[in-house]
Amino acid sequence: MSRTSYTLQESIDLARALRAGPDAAAYHKAFKSARDLWSLLNRVPSNFGFLVEALGMRDDQALDDALERLGGEIDAVYSKLADLIEQSDAARVAGLREQKETFDWAVERRVELERARDRILRAREAGAPESVLQQRAKLRKAGVPEAYIERLAPGRDPAEFNAELAAIDEESAKLSEFVQSRDPAHLPAGYAAEVQEHAAIAASRRTMKSEPPNIRAA
């Protein structure tokens, strides 16, 4: 049974399969064949006459009848293809609308991760997070000896910073893949709860902006 449309996820899966998946070789071959056929037909008008001969569509028919039949069959394919694309585009738009909350969260989360990465890089250069550095400064100001300061507010192994950076880079890469492809398969584990929390906060902000100030009469 012929398909009438593809959902957003089906469109994503199909594009992936045709680009680099199991159907890629067949797709590239079909694409090349279609391109070469049009290039051949586009050279001179008489090649359309040769096409109906090659397809066995002329037989004893006049050339104009054979060309009209060919045009009709091409129009039918074109019309069906256009309808499929139109329906699939509508389904894709609906899918993108449903993903809006997840997409908005992913974009904001990437910004948060980039800020966190900068903080970790600065902390790694300083040998400790900003909160620990502030604590050390307070202890020094209070006259606590350095030996005790190191025990009370110790620095951190650079490997710990590197592990945090690696985790941030991994999550950021997944989010970037999702933002580019809209494929939920790239989203990190446990993202759904964070999306709901982000959506609730965003809705609360919108409500606060829309509500008029509560001004009581004196």
Secondary structure, 3 states (H helix, E strand, C coil): CCCCCCCHHHHHHHHHHHHCCCCHHHHHHHHHHHHHHHHHHCCCCHHHHHHHHHCCCCCCCCHHHHHHHHHHHHHHHHHHHHHHHHHHHHHHHHHHHHCHHHHHHHHHHHHHHHHHHHHHHHHHHHCCCHHHHHHHHHHHHCCCCHHHHHHHCCCCCHHHHHHHHHHHHHHHHHHHHHHHHCCHHHCCCCHHHHHHHHHHHHHHHHHHHHCCCCCCCC
